[in-house]
């Protein structure tokens, strides 16, 4: 018998010997697959699962809505949204980015408050301590600073997107007003925080900015109708902001309270109303 015939005989023998084991392997794999397919059903039928998730996964509109409403995390989101609302090229994600930056500002701002004293004698020294001595102090301050700049930009872009897509039209005109107020508060947060480093740049920048308040109608000593109201340089809008005639320690304390307590609380409350109105108005408005 030749070598080629010997190899053919050996291959035939091996194949013949393996054939009886193939059905067994197929049976084992089939049973294993059946057991794996039963695992989700077995898990979802347990009392632990039912105590957490009260509704099944049957793909129906009603169950989709119930899964959102009955979940402690998902109930914050709308039960349904339009396809346009998840497209980045339509929303630009500027609203969500603005809120994310606000959360970063709150987090870094609280950390900075532990090391900052709003007193004229110590404010600048505390900033120097944050910058050069405190571990990761420069990182926290720069995160706060750049997040503030980015939030101003993102809020402006958000307002531009809302205007270009006509999202300010009925029934969303009330939420547009809330958005305008939030934009104003964002700018005020940036302005009041500018003084806190208490260096020459911040002091003179706030001096120039508050001088504009003297020209406020009715409330400014140099504004229209000031004589009719009886407003004087000692008691006008600028003096109210500064706590006196010039930028001093009283101004620093007032801007600190406005920046860290008063304006953030009002902004947070308006954000809650803003998000709630988006839900009540049917979600993000569609394209024009």
Secondary structure, 3 states (H helix, E strand, C coil): CCHHHHHHHHHHHHHHHHHHHHHHHHHHHHHHHHHHHHHHHHHHCCHHHHHHCCCCCCCCHHHHHHHHHCCCCHHHCCCCCCHHHHCHHHHCCHHHHHHHHHHHHHHHHHHHHCCCCCCCCCHHHHHHHHHHCCCCHHHHHHHHHHHHHHHHHHHHHHHHHHHHCCCCCCCCHHHHHHHHHHHHHHHHHHHHHHCCCCCHHHHHHHHHHHHHHHHCCCCCCCCCCHHHHCCECCECHHHHHHCCCCCCHHHHHHHHHHHHHHHHHHHHHHHHHHHHHHHHCCCCCCCC
